[in-house]
Amino acid sequence: MMNQLLQPGMAGALPMNGLAPAQDPYDFSDRYNTPLSPPEEQQFQAWAAQSGHANDTYDYDLRGMWKSGGSFDAARGHGTDRFKKPNHPTFSDQSQYHGVDGYQGGTWGEGTFTPTPHNLQMMSPPAMQKYFKEREPDYRLVLPGQ
C-alpha cells in the first residue's frame, strides 16, 4: 500500500502501511527557531504550556516571539509577521526569515496580500483562497494574473 498523502498541518500522520511515521514536508517545527539558552528554554516551555501555544512551532517561530516579549493578538490569536516561518501561508517580506535560504515572502498592501511563487508552492491558490476566506477575511488575496 502507498503512504497516506499528507497535507500541511498533518504533522506526524501515520502511513497506511503502518511501518513508519510519514514525514510531513511542510513541517518546519524543528527549523527556523530562535535559539534559547537552557534556562530560557525552560522558561519558554513553561510559558508555552500555560498559554496553550506549545504546538504552534509548525509554521511560526514561537521562541522568537516569546524572547522578544511579543504576544498574540487577543482577538485573532495572531502573532506578528516577524516570526512567520517560510511554510506559513502568509509568510511575508516582513518576516525575519524572508530571503533566508532563498525563501521569498509575499507582500502586504493596503487591505491586500500578494503571494510569491514560494507562497503558492507551499499552499495552492485554491487552498490559499480558502485560507483567506476563513482566516484573513479583512484582506483580499491578489493572485498572479489578477
Phi, psi and omega in degrees: 000154179272156177293154176299136176287125181267145174242157176308137179095358181259043182304134175077011179299142181272144176290155182294334180280351175071010184281318183204153178298138176283149178264132177270111182294346180266357183277110179253025183304326182257016179233153175058050176243135177296127179292142178234149173290163178306316177295322178296318180299320178297315178296318179299314181300319178296314179298314182298318179295318181291323184279347182082013181250018185303331182259013183271032180260001181303310183226019182216135178279081183295326178296318178298316179297314180299312183296327180282353181085010180285173178209168177278144173300123185298322184290321186243355182065031186257138171262171179288160178294338184308326186251011176290135178275164182300344178267000179288138181305326179248036171306129187226176178290358176269354180281146175293347179262000176298126180089346179284133181057024177083359180285125179247126181270162178289183184233131173273135174240196178286098180076015182225161169225126178249110181284157174266171173305326178298312178305317183284344172283323181284330181214126182296156178306315178297321179293322179293322177299317178296316179303313181294322178298319183274320190251338182229053187296342180273359182238147178260129177277125180252099181276157179306138179086000180265000000 
